[in-house]
């Protein structure tokens, strides 16, 4: 399975939310809940695939991970 990462303009928002989530960890729960609800709705209407969902999570984790690396070096 080929995962789509940074495939649309929302990808930047996912990464930035990941950066902010480093400072506000509760934001991860909000982001995950939003993504799950969004995925369920879009999946029902055949607008989003599992690859897109996983890609969104990777973008978020990338933002958090890069922030952690930069601030802890």
Secondary structure, DSSP 8 states (H G I E B T S, - for coil): -----S-STHHHHHHHHHHHHHH-THHHHHHHHHHHHHHHHHHHTT---HHHHHHHHHHHHHHHHHHHHHHT-
